[in-house]
């Protein structure tokens, strides 16, 4: 009896499987017939996965107003709305609103046929969890973890990690890095690094900023120009704008660098001097035509009554004649001196201002002669801060070679 019951259950299971197979056969056959009759006139694209849609294999050559993809969809182009749980893939271009769970890709034609590139391959809004990428020019908004425009991009890129474009007109805001290969007009904001390898006009705000040419150069460059780099380290080959950072580096700085250390390959000097405070003194001036930073190190090798050595940081301004044969410098520095048998930071602190006149001695060397005024901020018992000490205020001299 039990054997008969088991055989009946087994027969029912086999029959149920058979009915399901028959159902799938008729279902897929009806879908295929519907797709064949619908493919030529429809502007709507439905896709379960690439190759299985209401337009089957010719979907990559068609243009649609609406594309709905259960997993991923492949289309020729879309101007309207496209949604997918995984990815959207447009062979030519996309225009409108596009959403994907993972990735949106448009303009693949440019990658496969580089000799017949389409100029514009994206216009609208793209949103994806992982990446948005267009192989031509893009216009609009891209929001994803990684955003890429292989050509120019006009609009707004918001990348949770990175944004990348060949040329930018607009804004890039990223969690790590922004990159514009041949320049940008607008602003780049990223915690780590902003990069623009071309003409750059606007704002770069990040820990590290690089611009090949920052701002347009003109005779009236000032704090009111249109280009800013703000970060820990700012670098440019030519700077016509403002740099605000701990370290500002430029090959040719015609702008206004504001930082602890401003390095300019086209401006600056190295001077070897003797002063009333230190018989041996080295001064390094870096900056721009507006003003420079002055780093100094002094050492006394013979006079026991003076501090042993000292360091100073200051600002200086220089004027010179067109032939660069004469110059006038004015600077102000804060000196920390190392007194004998006393810790460095416990030594005398001197606020010092110098007026230095220089003229060409040879083609490679200039002679410096100057006067100084000093103010002693802190004193050390039985220690003279200078050869000419006369109280809190005392005069000074400068003689050197630049």
RATA-V602079 format. One line per field, one symbol per residue. burial: 1 if it has 24 or more other C-alpha atoms within 12 Angstrom, else 0. A space follows every 10 residues. Layout:
burial=???
This chain:
burial=0000000000 0000000000 0000000000 0000100010 0011111111 0111110011 0111111111 1111111111 1111111111 1111111111 1111111111 0000000111 1111111111 1111111111 1111111111 1111111111 1111111111 1111111111 1111111111 1111111111 1111111111 1111111000 1100111111 1111111111 1111111111 1111111111 1111101111 1111111111 1111111111 1111111111 0000111111 1111111110 0000011111 1111111111 0000001111 1111111110 0000011111 1111110111 0011111000 0001111111 11
